[in-house]
Amino acid sequence: MTSPTSVLFVGGTGIISAACARQATGQGMRVCVLNRGRSGRPLPEGVEVLTADINDRAAVQAALGGREFDAVVDWVAFGAADIDRDLDLFGARTGQFVFISSASAYQTPPERLPIRETTPLSNPFWVYSREKIAAESRLTAEAARRGVSWTIVRPSHTYDETMVPFDGGWTAVQRMRDGKGVVVPGDGTSLWTITHSRDFAVGLAGLLGVAQAIGEIYHITTDEAITWNSIYRAMAAAADADPDLVHVPSDAVATVHPEWGAALLGDKSHSMIFDNTKIKRLVPAFSATTRFEEGAREIVAWHDAAAVRRRCDPAIDHAMDQLVAAYRPRQL
């Protein structure tokens, strides 16, 4: 009898990783999670939890002992130094090291759509994306030198019920409920891809311990491409609000709030549509079935269930006040 696939998740309680832990466990995999033991999303029954800080090598080695895994997925690796650390810790322990990169590493702005795994990597706007690019480069070079088998996965904008897909979290939704103007980057007509974590998890789990995935790169996204105007309106409808959308150039947002602007210019200002042929070919079970209208209702319901969840960001709120005042169309 074949033993179940054994998987180690470094992290494991985040928006995407917790959904993947649930999916992998549901498919009968033996899932072990290594993290610092801080609060996060609940893990399913049967997941083994090891406590250690990934940056404390001695603690990680003590926690792992002599364990080996069919696949190791590091959800908290960002730059090249993290790759060196992970290959030292896990290279001899696994038949497949999975690096979670980012679809924001793709050429920004893209020269052509849809995005495929062969699209060049280049993002001059966002440090986060450049770190992911550097990590991919280090992984492919070092893994070849060390004889480590790898797979790279590039998620795009992925969410669950706890995450509002606007900068500042609940701030924009509360403003819509309060009848205040809400900033929409650009003219709101660029197409965006936003994927529910439970759909992403089906694709990711289908790569774990699979020989055909070794040495390959995959993005895993929904096929639904909707405008930012539609995303805001779906959230407004779920919140039973009448949205007052004020369109503002992304570089103007960056002037008022640099951190918010960097995320816009580096990841959200241009249409992004993805060709998922490659992941579907290897994982036939993958199909993103959650449309954003459904996801928006889940987001609002989760936040409305407890007042403490409806946190607003004063800095984003203030920035929106400034931008709305400056860019709201003047009445003649």
Backbone as numpy.savetxt, mean C-alpha at the origin, in Angstrom:
# Nx Ny Nz CAx CAy CAz Cx Cy Cz
2.19 -37.08 2.35 1.34 -35.89 2.35 2.22 -34.65 2.35
1.95 -33.69 1.47 2.75 -32.47 1.37 2.45 -31.56 2.55
3.52 -31.04 3.19 3.33 -30.13 4.32 2.89 -28.78 3.80
2.12 -28.02 4.59 1.65 -26.70 4.13 2.81 -25.73 3.97
2.62 -24.76 3.10 3.61 -23.73 2.88 3.82 -22.94 4.17
5.08 -22.74 4.55 5.40 -21.98 5.75 5.84 -20.58 5.34
5.28 -19.58 6.02 5.52 -18.19 5.64 5.85 -17.38 6.89
6.86 -16.52 6.78 7.16 -15.54 7.82 6.84 -14.16 7.29
6.00 -13.42 8.02 5.73 -12.02 7.73 6.47 -11.16 8.74
7.30 -10.26 8.24 7.94 -9.28 9.11 7.04 -8.06 9.12
6.44 -7.76 10.26 5.35 -6.79 10.34 4.08 -7.57 10.59
3.18 -7.53 9.64 2.04 -8.44 9.67 0.75 -7.90 10.23
0.75 -6.66 10.78 -0.50 -6.12 11.32 -0.91 -4.82 10.65
-0.34 -4.52 9.49 -0.68 -3.30 8.76 -1.88 -3.49 7.85
-2.21 -2.43 7.11 -3.38 -2.45 6.24 -3.31 -3.62 5.26
-2.18 -3.78 4.59 -2.07 -4.84 3.60 -1.64 -6.15 4.24
-0.66 -6.08 5.13 -0.08 -7.32 5.65 -1.06 -8.13 6.49
-1.92 -7.46 7.26 -2.88 -8.21 8.07 -3.87 -8.95 7.18
-4.29 -8.31 6.09 -5.19 -8.98 5.15 -4.50 -10.19 4.51
-3.22 -10.05 4.22 -2.47 -11.16 3.62 -2.28 -12.29 4.62
-2.08 -11.95 5.90 -1.98 -13.00 6.92 -3.28 -13.78 7.00
-4.41 -13.07 6.94 -5.71 -13.76 6.97 -5.88 -14.65 5.75
-5.52 -14.12 4.58 -5.69 -14.89 3.35 -4.80 -16.13 3.34
-3.54 -15.96 3.72 -2.60 -17.09 3.71 -3.04 -18.16 4.70
-3.49 -17.74 5.88 -3.97 -18.70 6.88 -5.21 -19.42 6.36
-6.09 -18.67 5.73 -7.30 -19.27 5.17 -7.01 -20.28 4.08
-5.88 -20.12 3.41 -5.50 -21.07 2.37 -4.70 -22.25 2.94
-4.58 -22.30 4.25 -3.94 -23.45 4.88 -2.44 -23.31 5.08
-1.89 -22.13 4.86 -0.46 -21.93 5.08 -0.17 -21.80 6.58
1.05 -22.15 6.95 1.51 -21.94 8.32 2.16 -20.56 8.37
1.51 -19.64 9.03 1.94 -18.24 9.04 2.55 -17.89 10.39
3.74 -17.31 10.33 4.42 -16.81 11.52 4.66 -15.31 11.29
4.42 -14.51 12.31 4.58 -13.07 12.22 5.66 -12.63 13.20
6.59 -11.81 12.72 7.64 -11.25 13.56 7.48 -9.74 13.61
7.23 -9.20 14.80 7.12 -7.75 14.94 7.44 -7.34 16.38
7.27 -6.07 16.68 7.64 -5.56 17.99 6.55 -5.78 19.05
5.45 -6.40 18.65 4.41 -6.71 19.61 3.52 -5.55 19.96
3.59 -4.48 19.18 2.73 -3.34 19.44 1.35 -3.58 18.85
0.38 -2.77 19.30 -0.99 -2.97 18.85 -1.12 -2.75 17.35
-1.96 -3.50 16.73 -2.23 -3.38 15.31 -3.49 -4.15 15.00
-3.71 -4.47 13.76 -4.90 -5.23 13.39 -4.80 -6.65 13.94
-5.92 -7.21 14.38 -5.87 -8.57 14.95 -5.47 -9.60 13.90
-4.76 -10.60 14.35 -4.34 -11.69 13.48 -5.25 -12.89 13.67
-5.43 -13.68 12.65 -6.33 -14.83 12.76 -5.77 -15.90 13.69
-6.68 -16.69 14.20 -6.27 -17.80 15.06 -5.34 -18.73 14.29
-4.31 -19.20 14.95 -3.36 -20.10 14.34 -2.08 -19.44 13.88
-2.06 -18.11 13.80 -0.83 -17.41 13.44 0.10 -17.38 14.64
1.33 -17.77 14.43 2.33 -17.72 15.50 2.98 -16.35 15.51
3.10 -15.73 16.67 3.67 -14.40 16.79 4.99 -14.46 17.54
6.02 -13.93 16.91 7.34 -13.79 17.53 7.60 -12.31 17.75
8.18 -11.97 18.90 8.37 -10.57 19.23 9.85 -10.20 19.18
10.17 -9.25 18.30 11.53 -8.73 18.19 11.50 -7.53 17.26
12.40 -6.60 17.47 12.56 -5.45 16.58 13.45 -5.90 15.42
12.96 -5.73 14.19 13.70 -6.21 13.03 15.09 -5.59 12.94
15.29 -4.43 13.53 16.61 -3.79 13.49 17.54 -4.25 14.60
17.07 -5.13 15.48 17.89 -5.74 16.53 18.21 -7.16 16.08
19.32 -7.31 15.38 19.62 -8.61 14.76 19.73 -9.73 15.77
20.35 -9.45 16.90 20.50 -10.50 17.91 19.14 -10.95 18.41
18.23 -10.00 18.63 16.89 -10.35 19.10 16.13 -11.15 18.05
16.27 -10.78 16.79 15.59 -11.51 15.71 16.12 -12.93 15.63
17.44 -13.08 15.67 18.02 -14.41 15.58 17.61 -15.29 16.76
17.54 -14.67 17.95 17.11 -15.43 19.12 15.65 -15.85 19.00
14.81 -14.96 18.47 13.39 -15.28 18.31 13.17 -16.38 17.28
13.95 -16.35 16.22 13.76 -17.32 15.14 14.41 -18.67 15.43
15.48 -18.65 16.19 16.19 -19.91 16.44 16.65 -20.53 15.13
16.36 -21.80 14.95 16.80 -22.48 13.73 15.71 -22.60 12.68
14.67 -21.80 12.77 13.54 -21.93 11.86 13.91 -21.57 10.42
13.26 -22.27 9.51 13.33 -21.95 8.08 11.91 -21.85 7.54
11.78 -21.10 6.43 10.45 -20.83 5.87 10.49 -20.98 4.36
9.35 -21.39 3.80 9.26 -21.44 2.35 9.31 -20.04 1.76
8.74 -19.06 2.48 8.75 -17.68 1.99 8.87 -16.74 3.18
9.62 -15.66 3.00 9.71 -14.57 3.97 9.28 -13.30 3.27
8.31 -12.58 3.87 7.82 -11.32 3.31 8.10 -10.22 4.31
8.92 -9.24 3.93 9.19 -8.12 4.81 8.32 -6.94 4.40
7.35 -6.60 5.26 6.42 -5.51 4.98 6.97 -4.15 5.42
8.09 -4.13 6.12 8.60 -2.87 6.68 9.96 -2.50 6.12
10.40 -3.15 5.05 11.68 -2.80 4.41 11.46 -1.66 3.42
12.33 -0.66 3.45 12.16 0.50 2.58 13.37 0.75 1.69
14.56 0.82 2.25 15.73 1.21 1.47 16.74 0.09 1.30
17.84 0.44 0.65 18.88 -0.54 0.34 19.47 -1.16 1.61
19.64 -0.36 2.66 20.20 -0.90 3.91 19.30 -1.97 4.51
18.00 -1.81 4.34 17.06 -2.82 4.84 17.21 -4.13 4.08
17.52 -4.04 2.80 17.75 -5.25 2.01 18.98 -5.99 2.52
20.07 -5.26 2.77 21.27 -5.91 3.31 20.96 -6.61 4.63
20.22 -5.92 5.50 19.83 -6.52 6.79 19.02 -7.79 6.58
18.04 -7.73 5.69 17.15 -8.87 5.49 17.86 -10.06 4.87
18.73 -9.80 3.93 19.45 -10.92 3.32 20.39 -11.58 4.33
20.96 -10.78 5.22 21.78 -11.35 6.29 20.93 -12.23 7.21
19.74 -11.75 7.55 18.90 -12.46 8.51 18.16 -13.65 7.91
17.69 -13.49 6.69 16.75 -14.48 6.14 17.25 -15.22 4.90
18.35 -14.76 4.31 18.79 -15.35 3.05 18.99 -16.85 3.11
19.51 -17.34 4.23 19.76 -18.77 4.38 18.58 -19.51 5.00
17.51 -18.77 5.32 16.38 -19.37 6.00 15.18 -19.62 5.09
15.26 -19.16 3.85 14.05 -19.22 3.02 14.38 -19.56 1.58
13.40 -20.14 0.91 13.53 -20.40 -0.51 12.98 -19.28 -1.36
12.39 -18.24 -0.70 11.81 -17.12 -1.44 11.73 -15.90 -0.52
12.53 -14.90 -0.82 12.44 -13.64 -0.10 11.59 -12.69 -0.93
10.51 -12.17 -0.33 9.57 -11.30 -1.04 9.76 -9.87 -0.54
10.15 -8.99 -1.45 10.28 -7.58 -1.11 9.03 -6.84 -1.55
8.42 -6.10 -0.62 7.25 -5.29 -0.93 7.74 -3.91 -1.34
7.73 -3.66 -2.63 8.17 -2.38 -3.18 6.95 -1.46 -3.28
6.85 -0.66 -4.32 5.73 0.26 -4.47 5.51 0.58 -5.93
4.25 0.67 -6.34 3.95 1.08 -7.71 4.29 2.54 -7.95
4.50 3.30 -6.87 4.94 4.69 -7.04 6.37 4.78 -7.57
7.06 3.65 -7.61 8.42 3.63 -8.17 8.40 3.70 -9.70
7.27 3.41 -10.31 7.19 3.47 -11.77 7.39 4.91 -12.25
7.76 5.01 -13.51 8.00 6.31 -14.14 6.86 7.28 -13.85
7.24 8.43 -13.26 6.27 9.46 -12.88 6.70 10.81 -13.44
5.89 11.43 -14.32 4.64 10.93 -14.87 4.90 9.84 -15.91
3.95 8.92 -16.10 4.17 7.83 -17.06 4.10 8.32 -18.50
4.94 7.76 -19.34 4.90 8.12 -20.75 3.76 7.44 -21.47
3.37 6.26 -20.98 2.25 5.54 -21.62 1.54 4.69 -20.58
0.27 4.43 -20.85 -0.57 3.59 -20.02 -1.13 2.45 -20.85
-1.47 1.32 -20.24 -1.37 1.04 -18.82 0.06 0.75 -18.37
0.27 0.82 -17.07 1.56 0.47 -16.48 1.71 -1.05 -16.51
2.86 -1.50 -16.96 3.20 -2.92 -16.89 4.46 -3.09 -16.04
4.75 -4.32 -15.67 5.94 -4.56 -14.84 7.23 -4.14 -15.53
7.19 -4.02 -16.85 8.36 -3.60 -17.61 8.48 -2.08 -17.74
7.49 -1.34 -17.26 7.57 0.13 -17.28 8.80 0.58 -16.50
9.57 1.54 -17.00 10.78 1.98 -16.29 10.45 2.52 -14.90
11.44 2.45 -14.01 11.31 2.99 -12.67 11.99 4.35 -12.61
11.24 5.36 -12.23 11.80 6.71 -12.11 10.78 7.62 -11.45
11.12 8.14 -10.28 10.22 9.08 -9.61 11.07 10.18 -8.97
11.21 11.30 -9.67 12.06 12.38 -9.14 11.39 13.21 -8.06
10.11 12.93 -7.75 9.34 13.79 -6.86 9.29 13.32 -5.41
9.46 12.02 -5.18 9.17 11.47 -3.86 10.33 10.61 -3.38
10.90 10.97 -2.23 12.03 10.22 -1.66 11.63 8.77 -1.39
10.43 8.57 -0.87 9.94 7.22 -0.57 10.08 6.31 -1.79
9.67 6.80 -2.94 9.72 5.99 -4.16 11.16 5.72 -4.58
12.01 6.71 -4.46 13.42 6.51 -4.83 14.10 5.50 -3.91
13.69 5.49 -2.63 14.23 4.49 -1.71 13.80 3.08 -2.12
12.56 2.94 -2.56 12.09 1.64 -3.02 12.85 1.19 -4.28
13.09 2.13 -5.17 13.85 1.81 -6.39 15.25 1.33 -6.02
15.89 2.04 -5.10 17.24 1.67 -4.66 17.23 0.29 -4.01
16.19 0.01 -3.24 16.10 -1.30 -2.59 15.94 -2.42 -3.62
15.11 -2.20 -4.63 14.97 -3.21 -5.68 16.32 -3.49 -6.36
17.04 -2.45 -6.67 18.33 -2.61 -7.32 19.30 -3.39 -6.44
19.33 -3.05 -5.14 20.22 -3.76 -4.23 19.82 -5.22 -4.11
18.52 -5.49 -4.05 18.06 -6.87 -3.91 18.49 -7.72 -5.09
18.24 -7.25 -6.29 18.56 -8.08 -7.45 20.06 -8.33 -7.56
20.87 -7.33 -7.20 22.33 -7.51 -7.28 22.84 -8.41 -6.17
22.44 -8.14 -4.93 22.94 -8.90 -3.80 22.40 -10.32 -3.77
21.14 -10.50 -4.15 20.57 -11.84 -4.17 21.30 -12.72 -5.17
21.65 -12.14 -6.31 22.41 -12.91 -7.30 23.77 -13.30 -6.74
24.40 -12.39 -6.04 25.73 -12.67 -5.48 25.66 -13.73 -4.38
24.60 -13.69 -3.59 24.48 -14.59 -2.45 23.71 -15.87 -2.76
23.11 -15.94 -3.93 22.33 -17.11 -4.28 20.99 -17.19 -3.58
20.35 -16.03 -3.34 19.05 -15.97 -2.68 17.95 -15.79 -3.72
16.89 -16.57 -3.61 15.76 -16.47 -4.53 14.81 -15.37 -4.05
14.30 -14.57 -4.98 13.50 -13.40 -4.60 12.28 -13.25 -5.50
11.32 -12.49 -4.98 10.17 -12.01 -5.73 9.93 -10.57 -5.29
9.59 -9.69 -6.23 9.28 -8.30 -5.90 7.81 -8.04 -6.20
7.13 -7.40 -5.26 5.72 -7.06 -5.41 5.58 -5.55 -5.26
4.85 -4.93 -6.18 4.66 -3.48 -6.16 3.17 -3.16 -5.96
2.74 -2.96 -4.70 1.36 -2.53 -4.47 1.16 -1.09 -4.94
-0.02 -0.79 -5.39 -0.41 0.59 -5.62 -1.18 1.05 -4.39
-2.05 2.05 -4.54 -2.80 2.60 -3.41 -3.76 1.52 -2.91
-3.47 0.99 -1.72 -4.24 -0.11 -1.17 -4.81 0.30 0.19
-6.05 -0.05 0.45 -6.73 0.45 1.64 -7.54 -0.66 2.30
-7.96 -0.40 3.53 -9.00 -1.20 4.17 -9.99 -0.25 4.83
-10.86 -0.77 5.67 -11.92 0.07 6.24 -11.38 1.15 7.18
-10.13 0.99 7.64 -9.58 1.95 8.60 -8.94 3.16 7.94
-8.78 3.14 6.61 -7.99 4.17 5.94 -8.83 5.00 4.99
-8.91 6.29 5.25 -9.54 7.22 4.32 -8.50 7.57 3.25
-8.86 7.51 1.97 -7.86 7.66 0.91 -7.50 9.10 0.60
-7.58 9.98 1.59 -7.18 11.38 1.43 -6.11 11.69 2.46
-5.19 12.58 2.14 -4.23 13.03 3.13 -4.96 13.74 4.26
-4.51 13.44 5.49 -5.17 14.01 6.65 -6.24 13.12 7.24
-6.39 11.90 6.69 -7.34 10.95 7.26 -8.78 11.42 7.16
-9.45 11.46 8.30 -10.87 11.76 8.34 -11.17 13.23 8.04
-10.15 14.07 7.99 -10.34 15.51 7.87 -11.26 15.89 6.71
-11.00 15.35 5.53 -11.79 15.72 4.36 -13.24 15.29 4.50
-13.46 14.11 5.07 -14.84 13.64 5.25 -15.58 14.54 6.22
-14.92 14.90 7.32 -15.57 15.77 8.29 -15.88 17.13 7.69
-14.97 17.64 6.86 -15.24 18.91 6.20 -16.46 18.82 5.30
-16.59 17.71 4.59 -17.76 17.54 3.74 -19.03 17.51 4.57
-19.00 16.83 5.70 -20.17 16.79 6.58 -20.47 18.18 7.15
-19.44 18.97 7.35 -19.62 20.30 7.93 -19.94 21.36 6.88
-20.02 20.95 5.61 -20.33 21.90 4.55 -19.17 22.77 4.12
-17.95 22.39 4.48 -16.77 23.17 4.11 -16.20 22.65 2.78
-15.48 23.54 2.10 -14.84 23.14 0.86 -13.73 22.12 1.11
-13.58 21.20 0.16 -12.56 20.16 0.25 -11.65 20.26 -0.97
-10.35 20.21 -0.74 -9.37 20.33 -1.81 -9.27 19.03 -2.59
-9.44 19.12 -3.90 -9.20 18.01 -4.82 -8.02 18.40 -5.70
-6.97 17.58 -5.73 -5.79 17.94 -6.52 -6.10 18.01 -8.02
-5.53 19.02 -8.68 -5.72 19.18 -10.11 -7.18 19.47 -10.43
-7.62 18.96 -11.60 -9.03 19.18 -11.95 -9.90 17.99 -11.56
-9.30 17.01 -10.88 -10.05 15.87 -10.38 -10.40 14.82 -11.40
-9.92 14.99 -12.65 -10.31 14.05 -13.72 -9.25 12.99 -14.01
-8.08 13.09 -13.37 -7.08 12.05 -13.60 -7.59 10.72 -13.03
-7.23 9.63 -13.68 -7.71 8.31 -13.29 -6.79 7.70 -12.25
-7.40 7.10 -11.25 -6.64 6.54 -10.14 -7.07 5.11 -9.88
-6.15 4.32 -9.34 -6.40 2.92 -9.05 -6.28 2.72 -7.55
-7.36 2.33 -6.91 -7.37 2.14 -5.45 -7.93 0.76 -5.14
-7.13 -0.06 -4.47 -7.38 -1.49 -4.34 -7.65 -1.86 -2.89
-8.69 -2.65 -2.66 -8.96 -3.11 -1.30 -7.93 -4.17 -0.90
-7.51 -4.13 0.36 -6.46 -5.03 0.82 -6.86 -6.50 0.73
-8.15 -6.80 0.91 -8.55 -8.21 0.84 -8.42 -8.75 -0.59
-8.59 -7.87 -1.59 -8.38 -8.30 -2.97 -6.89 -8.48 -3.25
-6.10 -7.50 -2.84 -4.64 -7.62 -3.00 -4.13 -8.92 -2.38
-4.67 -9.29 -1.21 -4.18 -10.44 -0.47 -4.29 -11.74 -1.26
-5.32 -11.85 -2.08 -5.48 -13.06 -2.89 -4.30 -13.21 -3.86
-3.92 -12.09 -4.48 -2.79 -12.14 -5.39 -1.49 -12.44 -4.69
-1.24 -11.78 -3.57 0.02 -11.97 -2.85 0.15 -13.40 -2.34
-0.91 -13.92 -1.74 -0.85 -15.28 -1.20 -0.58 -16.30 -2.31
-1.08 -16.00 -3.51 -0.84 -16.92 -4.63 0.58 -16.97 -5.13
1.43 -16.04 -4.65 2.84 -16.03 -5.04 3.74 -16.76 -4.05
3.23 -17.02 -2.85 4.08 -17.51 -1.78 4.41 -19.00 -1.94
5.69 -19.29 -1.95 6.15 -20.66 -2.09 5.97 -21.23 -3.48
5.78 -20.36 -4.46 5.51 -20.79 -5.84 6.78 -20.60 -6.67
7.28 -21.68 -7.24 8.54 -21.63 -7.96 8.50 -20.67 -9.14
7.35 -20.60 -9.82 7.24 -19.74 -11.00 7.36 -18.25 -10.67
7.20 -17.89 -9.39 7.29 -16.48 -8.99 8.73 -16.05 -8.69
9.65 -16.99 -8.63 11.03 -16.68 -8.28 11.68 -15.84 -9.39
12.33 -14.76 -8.98 13.00 -13.90 -9.95 12.05 -13.05 -10.77
10.80 -12.90 -10.31 9.80 -12.16 -11.07 9.29 -10.97 -10.26
8.70 -10.02 -10.97 8.15 -8.81 -10.39 6.67 -8.72 -10.76
5.84 -8.36 -9.77 4.40 -8.28 -10.00 3.84 -7.02 -9.33
2.94 -6.33 -10.01 2.05 -5.44 -9.29 0.70 -6.13 -9.17
-0.05 -5.75 -8.12 -1.32 -6.38 -7.81 -2.30 -5.27 -7.51
-3.19 -4.97 -8.45 -4.13 -3.86 -8.27 -5.50 -4.23 -8.83
-6.47 -3.41 -8.49 -7.77 -3.53 -9.11 -7.69 -3.10 -10.58
-8.67 -3.54 -11.35 -8.79 -3.07 -12.73 -9.70 -1.86 -12.84
-10.30 -1.46 -11.72 -11.20 -0.30 -11.71 -10.37 0.98 -11.65
-10.50 1.81 -12.65 -9.82 3.12 -12.66 -10.89 4.19 -12.60
-10.85 5.02 -11.55 -11.87 6.04 -11.36 -11.19 7.39 -11.13
-11.92 8.45 -11.39 -11.35 9.78 -11.22 -11.32 10.15 -9.74
-10.46 11.13 -9.42 -10.43 11.62 -8.04 -11.75 12.28 -7.68
-12.39 12.94 -8.63 -13.71 13.48 -8.34 -14.66 12.38 -7.89
-14.60 11.24 -8.56 -15.48 10.12 -8.21 -15.13 9.54 -6.84
-13.85 9.50 -6.51 -13.44 8.98 -5.20 -13.99 9.87 -4.09
-13.84 11.19 -4.26 -14.37 12.11 -3.25 -15.88 12.00 -3.15
-16.55 11.90 -4.29 -18.01 11.83 -4.26 -18.51 10.52 -3.67
-17.77 9.43 -3.89 -18.16 8.16 -3.28 -18.06 8.24 -1.77
-16.99 8.88 -1.27 -16.86 9.05 0.17 -17.96 9.97 0.71
-18.28 11.02 -0.03 -19.34 11.93 0.40 -20.68 11.21 0.46
-20.97 10.40 -0.56 -22.24 9.67 -0.57 -22.33 8.71 0.61
-21.21 8.03 0.90 -21.19 7.10 2.03 -21.39 7.83 3.35
-20.89 9.08 3.41 -21.00 9.88 4.64 -22.28 10.71 4.67
-23.15 10.53 3.68 -24.40 11.29 3.59 -24.11 12.79 3.61
-23.16 13.20 2.78 -22.75 14.60 2.72 -22.86 15.12 1.29
-23.00 16.42 1.17 -23.03 17.08 -0.14 -21.67 17.73 -0.35
-20.82 17.18 -1.20 -19.44 17.66 -1.27 -19.30 18.98 -2.01
-18.47 19.86 -1.47 -18.09 21.11 -2.11 -16.62 20.95 -2.52
-16.41 20.50 -3.76 -15.06 20.17 -4.22 -14.41 21.39 -4.85
-13.23 21.73 -4.36 -12.47 22.87 -4.86 -11.18 22.35 -5.47
-10.99 22.58 -6.74 -9.85 22.03 -7.45 -8.64 22.96 -7.33
-7.51 22.34 -6.94 -6.29 23.10 -6.64 -5.10 22.41 -7.29
-4.22 23.13 -7.99 -3.02 22.51 -8.56 -2.16 21.86 -7.47
-1.60 20.71 -7.78 -0.81 19.99 -6.78 0.39 20.78 -6.31
1.02 21.56 -7.21 2.18 22.33 -6.77 1.77 23.45 -5.81
0.53 23.93 -5.92 0.04 24.91 -4.95 -0.17 24.26 -3.59
-0.67 23.03 -3.59 -0.81 22.29 -2.34 0.56 22.13 -1.69
1.57 21.80 -2.50 2.92 21.60 -1.98 3.49 22.87 -1.36
3.11 24.01 -1.89 3.59 25.28 -1.34 3.03 25.52 0.06
1.77 25.18 0.25 1.11 25.41 1.53 1.43 24.31 2.54
1.53 23.06 2.05 1.77 21.91 2.94 2.74 20.97 2.22
4.06 21.14 2.39 5.06 20.39 1.61 4.91 18.87 1.69
4.60 18.34 2.86 4.49 16.88 2.99 3.32 16.35 2.18
2.19 16.98 2.29 1.01 16.61 1.50 1.32 16.76 0.02
1.96 17.84 -0.35 2.29 18.08 -1.76 3.24 17.06 -2.33
4.22 16.61 -1.53 5.18 15.61 -2.02 4.48 14.31 -2.38
3.52 13.91 -1.55 2.77 12.69 -1.84 1.93 12.85 -3.11
1.37 14.04 -3.31 0.59 14.29 -4.52 1.46 14.27 -5.76
2.54 15.05 -5.74 3.40 15.17 -6.92 4.11 13.85 -7.22
4.42 13.09 -6.15 5.15 11.85 -6.36 4.31 10.63 -6.60
2.97 10.76 -6.41 2.19 9.52 -6.49 0.76 9.71 -6.97
0.17 10.88 -6.85 -1.27 10.99 -7.07 -1.69 12.05 -8.07
-0.76 12.70 -8.73 -1.12 13.80 -9.63 -1.37 13.35 -11.06
-1.00 12.12 -11.38 -1.10 11.65 -12.76 -1.96 10.39 -12.82
-2.61 10.19 -13.95 -3.39 8.98 -14.13 -2.50 7.75 -14.03
-2.98 6.75 -13.30 -2.25 5.50 -13.15 -3.22 4.33 -13.35
-3.01 3.61 -14.42 -3.82 2.44 -14.75 -2.85 1.29 -14.96
-3.17 0.12 -14.41 -2.24 -1.00 -14.40 -2.78 -2.19 -15.20
-1.87 -2.84 -15.90 -2.18 -4.08 -16.60 -1.85 -5.23 -15.65
-2.86 -5.97 -15.20 -2.68 -7.06 -14.24 -2.58 -8.43 -14.89
-2.26 -8.45 -16.15 -2.19 -9.73 -16.86 -1.22 -10.70 -16.21
-0.08 -10.20 -15.77 0.97 -11.09 -15.26 0.54 -11.80 -13.98
-0.02 -11.06 -13.01 -0.45 -11.71 -11.77 -1.63 -12.64 -12.03
-2.52 -12.28 -12.93 -3.67 -13.14 -13.22 -3.25 -14.43 -13.91
-2.20 -14.34 -14.70 -1.72 -15.53 -15.39 -1.19 -16.56 -14.38
-0.47 -16.09 -13.35 0.10 -17.02 -12.37 -0.91 -17.38 -11.28
-1.78 -16.43 -10.92 -2.74 -16.66 -9.83 -4.15 -16.47 -10.39
-4.72 -17.50 -11.00 -6.04 -17.36 -11.62 -7.13 -16.96 -10.63
-6.94 -17.25 -9.34 -7.94 -16.90 -8.35 -8.01 -15.39 -8.10
-6.98 -14.67 -8.53 -6.97 -13.24 -8.26 -7.94 -12.49 -9.16
-8.82 -11.75 -8.53 -9.73 -10.84 -9.23 -10.21 -9.83 -8.21
-9.90 -8.57 -8.45 -10.31 -7.53 -7.51 -11.80 -7.27 -7.67
-12.58 -7.68 -6.70 -14.05 -7.63 -6.82 -14.68 -6.47 -6.05
-13.89 -5.77 -5.22 -14.44 -4.71 -4.38 -14.39 -3.37 -5.12
-15.53 -2.89 -5.53 -15.58 -1.57 -6.15 -15.48 -0.51 -5.06
-14.99 0.68 -5.42 -14.71 1.66 -4.38 -15.98 2.16 -3.69
-17.11 2.18 -4.37 -18.34 2.59 -3.70 -18.60 1.70 -2.48
-18.36 0.40 -2.62 -18.52 -0.52 -1.49 -17.47 -0.24 -0.43
-16.22 -0.06 -0.87 -15.16 0.22 0.08 -15.40 1.51 0.85
-15.93 2.54 0.18 -16.22 3.81 0.84 -17.24 3.63 1.95
-18.26 2.82 1.70 -19.26 2.58 2.75 -18.64 1.87 3.95
-17.72 0.94 3.69 -17.04 0.25 4.79 -16.19 1.23 5.60
-15.50 2.13 4.91 -14.64 3.11 5.59 -15.47 3.99 6.52
-16.56 4.54 5.99 -17.39 5.44 6.79 -18.03 4.69 7.95
-18.51 3.49 7.73 -19.14 2.72 8.80 -18.15 2.44 9.92
-16.92 2.09 9.55 -15.90 1.80 10.58 -15.61 3.05 11.41
-15.44 4.18 10.76 -15.14 5.41 11.49 -16.33 5.88 12.32
-17.54 5.70 11.81 -18.71 6.14 12.56 -19.00 5.25 13.76
-18.40 4.07 13.80 -18.67 3.15 14.91 -18.05 3.62 16.22
-17.06 4.52 16.16 -16.42 5.01 17.39 -15.87 6.40 17.14
-16.21 7.34 18.01 -15.79 8.72 17.81 -14.28 8.87 17.79
-13.56 8.03 18.56 -12.12 8.15 18.64 -11.45 7.89 17.30
-12.14 7.19 16.41 -11.57 6.89 15.10 -11.65 8.07 14.14
-12.51 9.03 14.43 -12.73 10.15 13.51 -11.78 11.30 13.86
-10.50 11.03 13.65 -9.48 12.03 13.97 -9.26 12.96 12.79
-9.19 14.24 13.08 -8.90 15.23 12.05 -7.50 15.79 12.27
-6.86 16.16 11.17 -5.50 16.70 11.20 -5.59 18.23 11.13
-5.26 18.94 12.21 -5.39 20.40 12.20 -4.56 21.07 11.11
-3.38 20.52 10.81 -2.53 21.14 9.79 -3.16 21.01 8.41
-3.71 19.83 8.10 -4.40 19.64 6.82 -5.65 20.51 6.76
-6.37 20.57 7.87 -7.59 21.38 7.93 -7.27 22.85 7.64
-6.21 23.35 8.26 -5.80 24.74 8.05 -5.36 24.96 6.61
-4.59 24.00 6.07 -4.14 24.12 4.68 -5.32 24.14 3.72
-6.33 23.31 4.00 -7.52 23.32 3.14 -8.25 24.65 3.23
-8.33 25.22 4.42 -8.97 26.54 4.55 -8.27 27.56 3.66
-6.92 27.57 3.70 -6.16 28.51 2.90 -6.37 28.29 1.40
-6.29 27.02 0.99 -6.37 26.70 -0.43 -7.79 26.92 -0.97
-8.78 26.59 -0.19 -10.16 26.81 -0.61 -10.41 28.30 -0.79
-9.93 29.09 0.13 -10.11 30.54 0.03 -9.44 31.11 -1.21
-8.29 30.55 -1.56 -7.53 31.07 -2.70 -8.04 30.57 -4.04
-8.61 29.36 -4.08 -8.91 28.74 -5.37 -10.40 28.50 -5.62
-11.26 28.81 -4.67 -12.68 28.66 -4.95 -13.08 29.63 -6.07
-13.80 29.17 -7.09 -14.20 30.08 -8.18 -14.98 31.27 -7.64
-14.62 32.44 -8.10 -15.27 33.66 -7.66 -16.63 33.83 -8.34
-17.61 34.23 -7.55 -18.93 34.53 -8.11 -18.89 35.90 -8.80
-19.37 35.98 -10.02 -19.41 37.24 -10.75 -20.71 38.00 -10.47
